[in-house]
Amino acid sequence: MLYAVQGSVGGASPVVRAAVRRRLRRAAHLSIVGAALLLGTAATQARPAIRLPEIGTSIDDGQAARPVAAWSEFCARMPGECSIDPSEPTQITLTPAVWRLLAAVNRRVNQKIRPVTDMEHWGVVDRWDYPDDGFGDCEDIQLLKRRILVERRLPRRALRMTVVIDEIGEGHAVLMVRTDRGDLILDNKTSAVLPWQRTGYSFVKREGQDGQAWVSLNNGTSPVTTANR
């Protein structure tokens, strides 16, 4: 098209021909930009929308409960990891960005850390610690997720370490994320972030929101340890 138009003004003065060429170049540039924007819009429209989980329920706090002994030992070693800021919210607003973050952290940490028991790792029945060497059991993996989410500016007060009885009747630790759409569970046994009632677990107790004391849940019987993987 550029050649054809230039040919039609071949008899014009050099000034006119130069002006025409400038206009044609500008029109061609705008056409390319417009096409890029159109393609970008189409790609954005083609990207599937993030579907948030159905609005669920939250587990109400019960009576005060004794923390897991290994948790108390962890807090003695790292008191800053167990402190509570009462100015933080106790729930998170579950936006699409937060939902993506929860899913990504749960999946990536599960992939990164090799599950081993505390006896294999530390030579003790139950120890809560960060799996900085790439090995850990259930509570270590959840502690790492909690730390990463806090680093991403989610309130620690809404991220509760929680003890459950799992599908084989053993003690197990998960991370409960308290949101405005219900309590969600991050678990090293699955890459899916699930509402608490869909896990199949019996919920026993979790961190309290006002201090280092824990609270009971659903009148569950507390396991002595959370020593499985």
C-alpha positions in Angstrom: 0.0 0.0 0.0 2.9 2.4 0.8 4.4 1.8 -2.6 1.1 2.4 -4.4 0.3 5.6 -2.7 3.9 6.9 -3.2 3.5 6.1 -6.9 0.4 8.2 -7.1 2.2 11.2 -5.8 5.3 10.6 -7.9 4.8 13.8 -9.8 4.4 16.0 -6.7 7.1 18.2 -5.3 9.8 16.7 -2.9 8.2 18.5 0.0 4.8 17.0 -0.7 6.3 13.5 -1.2 8.1 13.7 2.1 5.0 14.8 3.9 3.0 11.9 2.4 5.7 9.4 3.4 5.7 10.6 7.0 1.9 10.3 7.2 2.0 6.8 5.8 4.8 5.7 8.2 2.7 7.1 11.1 -0.4 5.3 9.9 1.5 2.0 9.5 3.0 2.4 13.1 -0.5 3.1 14.5 -1.8 0.0 12.8 0.9 -2.2 14.3 0.3 -0.7 17.8 -3.5 -1.2 17.4 -3.0 -4.8 16.4 -0.7 -5.5 19.4 -3.3 -3.9 21.7 -6.0 -6.0 20.1 -4.0 -9.2 20.6 -3.2 -8.2 24.1 -6.8 -7.6 24.9 -7.8 -10.9 23.4 -5.2 -12.8 25.4 -6.4 -11.1 28.6 -10.0 -12.0 27.8 -8.9 -15.6 27.0 -7.2 -16.0 30.4 -9.6 -17.9 32.7 -11.0 -15.9 35.6 -9.9 -16.9 39.1 -12.7 -18.8 40.7 -12.8 -18.3 44.5 -14.0 -21.1 46.7 -17.6 -21.1 47.8 -18.3 -19.1 50.9 -17.8 -21.6 53.7 -17.8 -21.6 57.5 -15.4 -20.8 60.2 -14.6 -23.0 63.3 -15.5 -21.2 66.5 -12.9 -21.1 69.2 -13.7 -23.4 72.2 -12.1 -23.6 75.6 -8.5 -22.8 76.2 -6.3 -25.8 75.4 -2.7 -26.7 76.2 -0.3 -26.1 73.3 1.6 -29.0 71.8 4.8 -29.4 73.9 7.0 -29.2 70.8 5.3 -25.9 69.9 6.1 -24.4 73.3 9.8 -25.5 72.8 9.7 -23.9 69.3 8.4 -20.6 70.8 11.1 -20.7 73.5 13.8 -20.9 70.8 12.1 -18.4 68.5 9.8 -16.2 70.5 9.3 -13.7 67.7 7.6 -16.4 65.6 5.0 -16.9 68.2 4.2 -13.3 69.2 0.7 -11.9 68.6 0.1 -8.4 67.3 -3.4 -7.5 68.5 -3.7 -4.7 65.9 -3.6 -7.3 63.1 -6.9 -8.6 61.7 -8.0 -12.1 62.6 -9.3 -12.7 59.1 -8.0 -12.1 55.6 -10.1 -10.8 52.8 -9.9 -13.5 50.2 -9.2 -11.7 46.9 -8.2 -13.4 43.7 -4.6 -12.3 44.3 -4.6 -13.8 47.9 -6.2 -17.0 46.6 -3.5 -17.4 44.0 -0.8 -16.7 46.6 -2.2 -19.4 49.0 -2.4 -22.0 46.2 1.1 -21.2 45.0 2.8 -21.3 48.4 1.0 -24.5 49.4 2.0 -26.2 46.1 5.6 -25.0 46.0 6.5 -25.7 49.6 5.0 -29.2 49.3 7.2 -29.8 46.2 10.3 -28.3 47.8 10.4 -30.1 51.1 11.1 -33.8 51.4 8.8 -35.4 54.1 10.7 -37.1 56.9 9.7 -37.9 60.4 11.2 -36.1 63.4 12.9 -39.3 64.5 14.6 -39.6 61.1 15.4 -36.0 61.0 16.3 -35.0 64.6 16.4 -38.3 66.5 13.4 -37.2 68.7 9.7 -38.0 68.6 8.4 -34.5 68.0 10.2 -31.3 67.2 8.8 -28.2 65.5 11.3 -26.3 63.4 11.8 -24.7 60.0 12.9 -27.2 57.3 15.7 -25.0 56.1 17.8 -28.0 55.1 15.0 -29.2 52.7 13.6 -31.9 55.1 10.8 -31.8 57.5 7.5 -33.3 58.7 4.0 -31.9 58.6 4.4 -29.1 61.2 7.7 -28.0 59.8 6.3 -27.7 56.3 3.3 -25.6 57.6 5.6 -23.4 59.6 7.5 -22.6 56.4 4.3 -21.7 54.6 3.3 -19.5 57.5 6.6 -17.7 57.4 6.4 -17.1 53.6 2.9 -15.8 53.8 3.9 -13.4 56.6 6.8 -12.2 54.5 4.2 -11.5 51.7 2.3 -9.3 54.2 -0.5 -11.5 55.3 -1.3 -11.1 59.0 0.2 -13.8 61.2 -2.8 -13.5 63.5 -5.0 -15.0 60.7 -2.6 -17.9 60.0 -3.1 -20.6 62.7 -1.1 -23.7 63.2 -3.7 -26.4 63.8 -3.6 -29.9 65.1 -6.0 -32.5 63.6 -6.6 -36.2 63.6 -6.0 -37.4 60.0 -7.5 -40.0 57.8 -5.6 -42.8 59.4 -6.3 -41.7 63.0 -2.9 -40.1 63.7 -1.9 -36.6 64.9 -1.2 -34.2 62.0 -0.5 -30.5 61.7 -2.0 -28.2 59.1 -2.0 -24.4 58.5 -5.5 -22.8 58.9 -6.0 -19.6 57.0 -8.9 -17.6 58.4 -10.7 -15.7 55.7 -13.9 -13.9 55.1 -15.0 -16.9 53.0 -14.4 -19.4 55.8 -11.4 -21.3 57.2 -9.1 -22.7 54.6 -6.5 -25.4 55.1 -2.9 -25.6 53.7 -1.7 -29.2 54.0 1.4 -31.1 52.9 -0.7 -34.1 51.9 -2.4 -32.2 49.1 -1.6 -29.4 46.7 -5.3 -28.3 46.9 -6.3 -25.5 49.4 -9.5 -26.8 50.9 -12.2 -25.5 53.2 -11.7 -27.1 56.6 -14.9 -29.2 56.3 -13.7 -30.9 53.1 -10.5 -32.2 54.5 -12.0 -35.3 56.2 -10.0 -34.5 59.3 -11.1 -34.2 62.9 -10.1 -30.8 64.2 -8.6 -30.7 67.7 -7.0 -27.4 68.5 -5.2 -24.4 67.1 -3.2 -21.3 68.0 -5.3 -18.7 69.8 -5.6 -15.2 68.4 -4.7 -13.4 71.6 -1.6 -15.1 72.9 0.4 -18.3 73.1 -2.5 -20.2 74.6 -4.3 -22.5 72.2 -8.0 -23.1 71.8 -9.9 -26.4 71.4 -12.0 -27.1 68.3 -15.0 -29.4 68.0 -14.2 -31.1 71.3 -11.6 -33.3 69.6 -9.3 -35.5 71.6 -5.7 -34.1 71.5 -2.9 -36.3 70.2 0.3 -36.4 72.2 2.4 -35.5 69.2 2.1 -34.6 65.5 4.9 -36.9 64.5 3.7 -38.2 61.2 4.9 -36.9 57.8 
